[in-house]
Each structure stands twice: as structure tokens, then as C-alpha cells.
Amino acid sequence: MDAAVDAALLGGALLPAVREGGAVALLRGGPDPVLRAQADQRKIDMVSAFVYEYEGRRDKLDLLRRLAEEGALTLRVAGRFPPQEAARAHQLLEAGGVRGRLVIEF
């Protein structure tokens, strides 16, 4: 493909799907040095989509929380775990490929 948005935080695993000279938008910060080197080899542009003006804006997070509570914003939950299974949730997240959020319920 010409470009991709790394919404699942796949990092280097996403690069083979992007053509040489393409682009990848990162939703969390910039690429680490290893990812940057992999992208540079194939002339893939890595673009950070982080909106710095919103950093620390708790009012924006409160708005998202309210919309989710009202059902106006649907959240994708991949799994729910009790606190004693938090390590298992982290293992699943680190393994990659999780679609949605893993929730620890207290």
C-alpha cells in the first residue's frame, strides 16, 4: 500500500505492507531508532500524528469519557481481566495483534 496509519502499534511488523517510498503515520510519538532505520532503508516516511497541543488537556479526556459513558462513542474491548490476571493481559498486548483494548476490572 502507499501509506498506513499504525493504530494498532505494530511498528516494524507494518513496514512490509508499505511500498518503498510510502509513508506510515504513528499515533504514539515518533519511531524508535530501530524502526527509523528499517523505514529509512526502504525510503518510508515515518510521520508522528501526535497532537502536542492536546498534551495534558484533561478536559478533552473528560469529554471522551463522557461520550463513552453516554454510548455516543463506542469502545472496542478485546478482553476483560481481573487484577490477578494483569500479567496475562500484558503478555497478550506485548505479543501484538490485539484489536481493541485490554481492560483490567477492579
HELIX and SHEET records of a PDB file:
HELIX    1   1 GLY A   11  ALA A   17  5                                   7    
HELIX    2   2 PRO A   33  GLN A   41  1                                   9    
HELIX    3   3 TYR A   52  TYR A   54  5                                   3    
HELIX    4   4 ARG A   58  GLU A   70  1                                  13    
HELIX    5   5 PRO A   83  GLU A   85  5                                   3    
HELIX    6   6 ALA A   86  ALA A   95  1                                  10    
SHEET    1   A 3 ALA A   3  ASP A   6  0                                        
SHEET    2   A 3 ALA A  23  LEU A  26  1                                        
SHEET    3   A 3 ASP A  45  SER A  48  1                                        
SHEET    1   B 2 VAL A  77  PHE A  81  0                                        
SHEET    2   B 2 ARG A 101  ILE A 104  1                                        
END                                                                             
